[in-house]
């Protein structure tokens, strides 16, 4: 993985599984990103998405029993690129309302997530 692939980019991470959040944050930091979060609830992520400077975001779809779509709507309004990270990618809202957002299906290699976020952040790999 390229150590500077996300150099200086602020990446919002929304993930309620502590170990996954830690691994993702560590990989993003190694790639040079400034991790925003990780947010472990939809409410926390919603507030952060409205108020923080963010370049790109990684959104787990199911966060503590709630769907993350209100956060995606805020990011869309702010024109911030994001991708979904889920074990259930066949949801209608993913293909209808958010067809423009890439979806990575769990489990996925952390390098793949970092590379996909770098593309979204328009950073050359």
C-alpha positions as CSV (number, residue, x, y, z in Angstrom):
1,X,0.0,0.0,0.0
2,X,1.3,3.4,-0.9
3,X,2.2,5.3,2.3
4,X,1.1,8.6,0.8
5,X,-1.9,7.6,-1.2
6,X,-4.3,9.7,0.9
7,X,-1.8,12.3,2.1
8,X,-3.5,15.1,3.9
9,X,-7.0,14.0,3.0
10,X,-9.6,14.1,5.8
11,X,-11.5,10.8,5.7
12,X,-14.7,10.3,7.7
13,X,-15.1,6.7,8.9
14,X,-18.5,5.5,10.1
15,X,-18.2,2.0,11.6
16,X,-19.7,0.6,14.8
17,X,-17.5,-2.5,15.1
18,X,-14.6,-1.4,17.2
19,X,-11.9,-3.7,15.7
20,X,-12.9,-3.0,12.1
21,X,-12.9,0.8,12.9
22,X,-9.5,0.5,14.4
23,X,-8.1,-1.5,11.5
24,X,-9.6,0.8,8.9
25,X,-8.4,3.9,10.7
26,X,-4.9,2.5,11.1
27,X,-4.7,1.7,7.4
28,X,-6.0,5.1,6.4
29,X,-3.4,6.8,8.7
30,X,-0.7,4.7,7.2
31,X,-1.8,6.0,3.8
32,X,-1.4,9.5,5.0
33,X,-5.1,10.3,5.8
34,X,-6.3,12.4,8.7
35,X,-9.1,10.2,10.1
36,X,-12.3,11.9,11.1
37,X,-14.0,9.6,13.7
38,X,-14.5,6.8,13.6
39,X,-18.1,7.6,14.3
40,X,-19.9,4.7,16.0
41,X,-23.5,6.0,15.8
42,X,-25.6,7.5,13.0
43,X,-26.3,10.5,15.2
44,X,-22.6,11.2,15.8
45,X,-21.8,10.7,12.1
46,X,-24.7,13.0,11.1
47,X,-23.4,15.8,13.2
48,X,-19.8,15.3,12.0
49,X,-20.9,15.2,8.4
50,X,-22.7,18.5,8.8
51,X,-19.9,20.3,10.7
52,X,-16.4,18.9,9.9
53,X,-14.1,19.5,7.0
54,X,-14.2,16.2,5.1
55,X,-12.6,15.2,1.7
56,X,-14.1,11.7,1.4
57,X,-16.0,9.2,3.6
58,X,-16.4,5.5,4.3
59,X,-19.8,4.5,5.5
60,X,-20.8,1.2,7.0
61,X,-24.5,0.8,6.1
62,X,-25.7,-0.8,9.4
63,X,-24.4,1.3,12.3
64,X,-25.6,0.2,15.7
65,X,-28.9,-1.1,14.3
66,X,-29.6,2.0,12.1
67,X,-29.0,2.6,8.5
68,X,-26.5,5.3,7.6
69,X,-28.5,6.9,4.7
70,X,-29.2,10.2,6.5
71,X,-25.4,10.7,6.7
72,X,-25.1,9.9,3.0
73,X,-27.7,12.5,2.2
74,X,-25.8,15.2,4.1
75,X,-22.6,14.3,2.3
76,X,-24.4,14.4,-1.0
77,X,-25.7,17.9,-0.2
78,X,-22.2,19.0,0.6
79,X,-20.8,17.3,-2.5
80,X,-18.5,15.1,-0.5
81,X,-17.6,11.8,-2.2
82,X,-18.3,8.6,-0.2
83,X,-18.5,4.9,-0.5
84,X,-20.5,2.3,1.3
85,X,-19.0,-0.7,3.2
86,X,-21.5,-3.4,3.9
87,X,-22.2,-7.1,4.2
88,X,-25.6,-6.6,2.5
89,X,-25.1,-4.7,-0.8
90,X,-28.4,-5.7,-2.4
91,X,-30.5,-2.9,-0.7
92,X,-32.8,-0.9,-2.9
93,X,-31.5,2.4,-1.5
94,X,-28.0,1.6,-2.5
95,X,-29.0,1.0,-6.1
96,X,-31.7,3.7,-6.3
97,X,-30.9,6.7,-4.2
98,X,-27.1,6.3,-4.1
99,X,-26.3,4.5,-7.4
100,X,-23.4,7.0,-7.8
101,X,-21.6,5.8,-4.7
102,X,-19.4,2.8,-4.9
103,X,-20.1,-0.2,-2.6
104,X,-17.4,-2.4,-1.1
105,X,-18.8,-5.7,0.2
106,X,-17.5,-7.0,3.5
107,X,-15.2,-8.6,4.0
108,X,-12.7,-6.7,1.8
109,X,-9.0,-6.2,2.0
110,X,-8.0,-2.9,3.7
111,X,-5.8,-2.1,0.8
112,X,-8.8,-2.2,-1.5
113,X,-10.7,0.2,0.7
114,X,-7.8,2.6,0.8
115,X,-7.3,2.5,-3.0
116,X,-11.0,3.0,-3.6
117,X,-11.1,6.0,-1.2
118,X,-8.0,7.4,-2.9
119,X,-9.8,7.3,-6.3
120,X,-12.8,9.0,-4.8
121,X,-10.6,11.7,-3.3
122,X,-9.1,12.1,-6.7
123,X,-5.6,11.3,-5.4
124,X,-3.3,9.5,-7.9
125,X,-2.5,6.0,-6.7
